[in-house]
């Protein structure tokens, strides 16, 4: 037998020995989950379905279908709500009026309506002239979409 033939047979024997010793694991591909509509896929290793675009998770129990949001979707929703409440707070701050007591009067009140970046608010304030040198004032604002509340209070000394 020639050197070339020995090389080919030896290579084939090594290849067969290596191929048979490899412990191949099956690959689980993403499966479509058609029972909840388009866009749902099975979470590998479970019978739960997820819609990646929204983070919705659905699965069946003895009591019926369970609907959840993934942790990432919950965090994104909480961040969006916090951002909207912050914008509403800015609307309140811009809307908050300053009531000023006119000369010879003791009380004043003011009401404003306004908004910021699509968020609306209403706010009111009052002032009380306690003495010629002392005025007390305060105000409250309410965001109209999320119910955010803001308030202020103050004292003005004059001399």
C-alpha positions in Angstrom: 0.0 0.0 0.0 1.4 3.4 -0.9 2.0 6.3 1.3 -0.9 8.3 -0.2 -3.4 5.5 0.5 -2.1 5.1 4.1 -2.6 8.9 4.6 -6.2 8.7 3.3 -7.1 5.7 5.4 -5.5 7.2 8.5 -7.3 10.6 8.0 -10.7 8.8 7.5 -10.2 6.7 10.7 -9.3 9.9 12.7 -12.3 11.7 11.3 -14.7 8.9 12.1 -13.3 8.6 15.7 -13.7 12.3 16.3 -17.1 12.6 14.8 -18.5 9.7 16.9 -17.0 11.2 20.1 -18.7 14.6 19.7 -21.7 15.0 22.0 -24.0 17.0 19.7 -26.8 18.9 21.4 -30.1 19.5 19.6 -30.8 23.1 18.5 -34.1 24.5 19.5 -35.2 27.0 16.8 -37.7 29.8 17.5 -41.2 28.4 17.1 -44.2 30.6 16.0 -46.9 30.7 18.6 -50.1 31.1 16.5 -52.7 30.8 19.3 -52.5 34.4 20.3 -52.3 36.0 16.9 -49.4 37.2 14.7 -46.1 38.2 16.1 -46.0 35.7 19.1 -43.2 33.2 19.5 -42.6 30.4 22.0 -40.0 31.3 24.7 -37.5 28.4 24.2 -37.9 25.7 26.8 -41.4 26.8 27.9 -44.9 26.8 26.7 -45.1 30.6 27.1 -45.4 32.9 24.2 -43.9 36.4 23.8 -44.5 39.2 21.4 -41.1 40.9 21.1 -42.4 44.3 19.8 -44.6 44.9 22.9 -43.1 42.6 25.6 -46.5 40.8 26.0 -46.2 37.3 27.5 -49.2 34.9 27.4 -49.6 31.4 28.5 -52.4 29.0 29.5 -53.2 27.8 33.0 -56.1 25.8 34.5 -57.8 29.2 35.1 -57.4 30.4 31.5 -55.0 32.7 29.7 -52.4 34.6 31.7 -51.3 38.0 30.3 -48.0 39.6 31.6 -45.5 42.1 30.5 -41.8 41.2 30.3 -39.6 42.8 32.9 -38.1 45.0 30.2 -41.5 46.1 29.0 -42.5 46.9 32.5 -39.4 49.0 33.0 -40.0 50.8 29.7 -43.6 51.5 30.7 -42.6 52.9 34.1 -39.9 55.1 32.5 -42.4 56.5 30.0 -44.9 57.2 32.8 -42.2 58.9 34.9 -41.2 61.0 31.9 -44.8 62.1 31.2 -45.3 63.0 34.9 -42.1 65.1 34.7 -43.5 66.9 31.7 -46.7 67.4 33.5 -44.7 68.9 36.4 -43.1 71.3 34.0 -46.6 72.3 32.8 -47.7 72.9 36.5 -44.6 75.0 37.2 -45.2 77.2 34.1 -48.8 77.5 34.9 -48.5 78.4 38.6 -49.6 82.0 39.0 -48.3 84.6 41.5 -51.1 86.3 43.3 -50.2 89.8 44.3 -52.2 91.9 46.7 -53.3 95.3 45.4 -52.6 98.4 47.4 -55.2 98.9 50.1 -56.4 95.3 49.8 -55.8 92.3 52.1 -56.4 89.2 49.8 -55.6 88.2 46.3 -56.3 85.1 44.2 -55.1 84.0 40.7 -55.9 81.0 38.4 -54.0 80.0 35.3 -54.3 77.2 32.7 -51.4 76.2 30.7 -49.3 73.4 29.2 -45.9 72.1 28.2 -45.0 69.5 25.5 -48.6 68.3 25.2 -49.3 68.1 29.0 -51.9 70.4 30.4 -52.3 71.8 33.9 -54.4 74.2 36.0 -53.1 76.1 39.0 -54.3 78.6 41.5 -52.7 80.7 44.2 -53.7 83.0 47.0 -52.0 85.8 48.9 -52.7 87.4 52.2 -51.4 90.8 53.3 -50.9 90.3 57.0 -49.3 93.7 57.6 -47.8 96.4 55.5 -44.5 94.5 55.7 -45.6 90.8 55.6 -47.4 88.9 52.9 -48.2 85.1 52.9 -48.8 83.3 49.7 -49.3 79.8 48.4 -50.5 77.9 45.4 -51.5 74.4 44.1 -51.3 73.0 40.6 -52.9 69.9 39.1 -51.8 68.0 35.9 -54.7 67.1 33.8 -53.5 63.8 32.3 -51.7 62.0 35.1 -53.1 63.9 38.2 -49.6 65.1 39.2 -49.9 67.7 42.0 -47.5 70.5 42.7 -47.6 73.1 45.5 -45.8 76.2 46.7 -45.8 78.4 49.7 -44.0 81.5 50.7 -43.5 84.6 52.8 -42.7 88.1 51.6 -41.1 90.6 54.0 -40.9 94.3 53.0 -39.1 97.1 54.6 
